[in-house]
Amino acid sequence: MKTRLPKYRLSLPLSLLAAVGLAGCITLLALWCQPNAFRGVISNFLHKPVLILLNALPVGLLLLGLAFLFRSVFFGAALTNLIVCGLSIASRVKIEVRDEPVFPRDLTLLKEVSSAVESYDIRYPAAAIAIVVLATAALAALGVFVGHRPLPWEKLRGWRGSLLGTAGSFAALALAVVTVLGSTELYDSIGASNPYRLSTVFNENGFPYNFCHQFTTFPVDRPQGFSRSEAAAWDEQETAGGRGRQVHLIMVMNEAFSDITDAPAFTWDADPLPNLHALQKDPRAISGRIVVPGFAGGTANTEFDVLTGMQTNALSAATTSALRVVNRNLDSVFRVFGEEGYHTSFFHPGDDWFYNRENVYRWMGAEETVFADEMEDLEYKGRWVTDSYMAAFIEKKFEEAVASGRMLCNYTTTIQNHMSYTADKYGADYDFPPVTASGLSEEVETMLAVYAEGARDADAMLGRLVSYFSDTDQPVVLAFWGDHLPYLGDNQIGYRQLGLDVFSGPEGQENLAAYETPYVVWANDAAAEVLDWENAVKALDLGPDGRLSACFLGAALLELTGRGEATPWFSFLNQLRRQVPVVQKSVCLSADGGAFTEPAGELAADIAKWRQWSYYKLKYKEIRP
């Protein structure tokens, strides 16, 4: 071949110059392959020049490493083009099918990808694929005719120099990923028209950069002592199983719902939470405090903890977003009820792409998901859909399930009382009932007046649902709780002026008050009879104050409805709950309410088992849809 075909050999400076030019061309082609308007991307890059470097840098370093490996800048460019543009096209397809880009973790899910390809009606971008293939072939052909001169340093000629150059380039790429490309501060400073929708961010700010940035986001740590085979054996243990009691389960997680309005600083003319307080005394209700993953935020993390029995705060030593780490079918409360033929559903009057809920709830086994874009005649209070509307929506969907002859398991996440609590939240002329508390600044008084109005509406939703389900002969259990405490100003100024100690505290001294919201579980007459309510509640072995971590709430509801032994996982969670009803970062509460930070003996082993089993479910367990 060498004797028949003429071959032009580039000098080292020309090879490096060619590598830079080819990296730029491959980057542009990768951007063109995305589902957005290419002209708009270029315009955005010209307004934010740093994006040019951030997208071209990883492409260039990958190309350089492969060029050293193959001893040809064009062979290296050909493979780089195939990898980068191939991933970009895959991301385009995934965005168009599921409104979610390709992440690095997807590379470990080839079996799931194969299954997904069979499940969707996919329209492949034939023109983009053809151009990428042709460009790759052209670059490979150039590699046949264009080589490079030997390196000027004799000791670096041959495979030694190739391997050193490859290792150095890939090391530089890895360093760039964990520093510049992985920088959260830089990522946040660049911004996007919708920074919470990852498909939008990928489209506007470039696939190569955002793909590399995702290597350092949403981490899940491998627990110490993890054994895949051992965890699989836990999952295959036999339990009593059997069908549970036939009751409808309605779970409502209300945005920022709390009882901070009970603080001694307030003197209300009318109780803002009359329905909650009435149910806390109702003999057919369980009440207590749920300890959620985060303070003043993290709605989706609470959803994850309740429904799966895993714990967001234990997934990684770094901060992570629980729903963002989900990329496969998971065991959940939905699946237990679904196995019995229940209609399982999730409702949320927000966007389906937020926290990737449209995909995650399908993976958790929800048969039906309904978001704002599918809800008719939405009722707003300010910019948020009202709790009153969601109560009516739940009632409507309940009636549909009953009419179809199916039992219902529903989880609803509301949105009305979402921050910020500013005077214009419900419109410029909205007249808020006054807040009666001494020592409040004008800023805090406004925040509390706005927040309290939302709390009143949340409590009214609770009262409405109790009244509605009281009038039906269908057996219904209603669970109602808050996802987290409200955000009341920087440095917790609202809580400070109310004299409430909700400061999180350092590691090992976490203040549980910063994570607690009230919960109530109520049964109507028909459900109380079906469940043998008093004995069912007694059998739960809840502590005197009813406190429990959010990750144990779903398991407790399963046990309450006769499904505590439905799966080995939830059976284990209910056993663990009896030992340690609250686990919050490094603080634990025993069944008698005692706090400790260093579990020992059998308890320490069970908590380690919990972490390892969770990791197995997130990473390896296969569940057929």
C-alpha angles and dihedrals in degrees: 000000000000091000096048104041123058112234126198114211121211123216118238094261091049091047091053091046090050090050091054093048094046092048089054092050093048090049091053091048091050090052091048090053091062120099094248131091106278092213090056091051092052090048090052091049091051089053090046105035092177087074090066091061095039092054098040096044098071092041091051095048092047090049092048092051093050091044089057091045095052094032089233130092090207096050087048091048091049093056092041090053091050093049100042099039092039090056090045091054090046088052091050091053092047092049092050092048102037106007089242128109126227114276128197090250089062088071089071093052103068092137091052090047090053090051092047092052089059092047100054135062096236125191107203117210096243095182093052092046091050093050092048092049092047092047090050091050092048092051091048090050091051088053089061092056101031123056134155135253120255115274113268091237110080096207091057096051118109127014095334092064092041093053094044091049092048093048092046093049094047091046089053089049092051091048091050091051095053095042121026100012093041096046110126092196093055092043092052093045092057093055130179138226087264109015092181095060107075095197088058092048092049091049096048102037101035137268100246094054097042094045090054092045090058091064088078100039133086095014125192115197122217105240119238112263094018116165118182094204093049092050090048089054091053089053093053098052117124120248134182089263116168131137120303128229112292104248131133113246118210115184118189120186106191120208112257091339111170141142098238085126085075089069113128091240091073127082105186125193087210127021108254091208108040095144095051091048092048092051092049086066096039114114089218094057137077116209137179142116126298117211107219129197100253146026119247093345146032102095094164092049090059090050090052094048095048097045101040104030089229120118125237094207091057097052095082143359085234125064112275140172109240099209090049092060092055114099104146141048112291137195111252145152087271092059093052092054092038091057087062093053097261120152103244120200144169123205127190128160092218137079118305093222095057108110085354088275094157090066101031096055090052088052089050091054104258107157092201132027123185123188133177095277090061097044117097127224095003115205116218135196102196107320097332132084109248127249087230090061091049092050089054090046092053090049091051094049091046090055091049091053093048091047089053091052095246133125116237133228109181136174117194126186113196128206112191099101094049117137146288101079098199128147092255096051093109097027135299095274100041112135111219121199107252123261113234109206131116128237097028124142118228090253094053094042089056093048092049094047091052094044093047090054090057091046089053090053091047090051090048088054089053091049092047093052092047090051093047095049091043088064097054127085088214112105108248134178114196121198117189128179145141124262095217142329118285123263106246104183138300117315087014091281093165093054091044093055091047090052093239118149104217098137109139097228129210124298110291091023101061113162107229091202087074090063104037127108128167123261133188130189114197133181126204120226094270093049093045089056095046092048098040083235103206094049093042091053093045090052091058090072093213116179121255093266095038093232117160139154117261090245090065098047096081092048090049091052089051091052092046090056094046098264102104091117096040093112135010089243098056092039088056092047092054091050091049091047090059091056099042115008092181128045113168115169103296097346123088133184121211123220090267092052098259116146124223138160105204114058112199141191119359093357092055089050092050093050090049089050090051091054094046093046090050090052091051091053093048096046111026119009113109119213120180114227 
